[in-house]
């Protein structure tokens, strides 16, 4: 579909998109739509590209700069934003929902919603957005050198959580039903890999001297959430990283949580500080995200790309406009 090239406003920049990843959310929208999105709309929110025009009031960026785009734009004025909790701003606008995303040749974006990616490969630069979410999770958990963690789910987001936790100095286990995904997790530094099963809680506890400091549910299901909760040490934290569709509530024993001083943390996206860390890691070559790039397609082959992205097992599939 041909659409007019967008025109940037005074505080905006015009980006020539070089890479945009197909997130699981994009695949759901592509196949089933979304209640927050009214067609027609250009989707895609994991973006990297080159600035080709700048608004009259933009400072700090120039034509030719290579940038990564922040997907969500908080209002900046509500009490949550002023308290530094911008990921849960009730007035937040999201790329690909309320305004056009990155599955296009050109995109306009607010100049305060991008970070420089240096000379990083375009496809890896586009993955700063999901990487920042894993960084956000580690920060909210308070993960520290010498701690232990187990990640349930070895898809793209599970592997990104693994990579961030290993960079933070943790001993990390990964649980998944698929042997191929577990093998990938091992190559990316997992200390322990365990195939899912009815005795997974016992095997996690045996591998980690009775339990872990943090468990990350990177796959949304009642069973996974219950397993992740059960394997915690005293004062351990469960991170509910993945949403569940359909919603499947799980049970928490309030007395057990009270007596063991455990807690739960939800993670929905990332703050600006997390994006800054993510883009710096990629731009300086401190992290290599190429192992989680499954395939790359030109934008005209988007249908084939989405088919690949929804085939199991799959990691990130990139579209290059």
C-alpha angles and dihedrals in degrees: 000000000000117000129176117269105258121243120226122233127226094279097034138087131217113229129199100217114227100172138010124177126222106238122195088252090056090052091051091050091046093052104031110010124233133255091231094052126075113196139266095058137135108237131197125100108182098084143163126177150135126276109239100169136017134203122248094254098043116120131183097031134080139192109280096032114139111226146173119222127232107228101210127052115201119202093244094213108071120095092257092055092045089051090054095253096120096147090071098042108146091214095050119140120209132210113247091023113055095011134022121288135209107280089102139075095252135030136181118217140169111268092230089059101068137074130200116254098190113210096332117141109270096239093052092044090056089058093064088096098060090037089056090056091057089047089051090053093051090048095050091047091050092230112191140185110285097022123124131231143172124209118208108209128033100211121117096291094043090053092048089053089050092051094048093047092049090050087052092057102255131142103238136194126194127208124197140145094229119080092204092056091048090052089052090050090053092054089051093056108274109161093203129023120193131182115228117257145137091279096047094117092057092046093050091050091048091051094049105040095260103330147335135269093230135020121193119203100206091167119060114231138114092244094051093046092051091048092048091050095048097053096058124119119228107291088017122147131222117210115209095206100157129057119228125232112221096025111250114186118214131206127255121191101220093200092051091049089046095050096042094039092228123157144192129232127193121210121193105160138322143283126237090260090057091051089050091054093045095050092045092052091051097041093051095044094243090132130036113210097175093102091066095050105099101181143338126226135181113251092252089064093056094128091056090046092054091048089053092046092055095046116100126271099025136143127191116335114199131213118206112198 
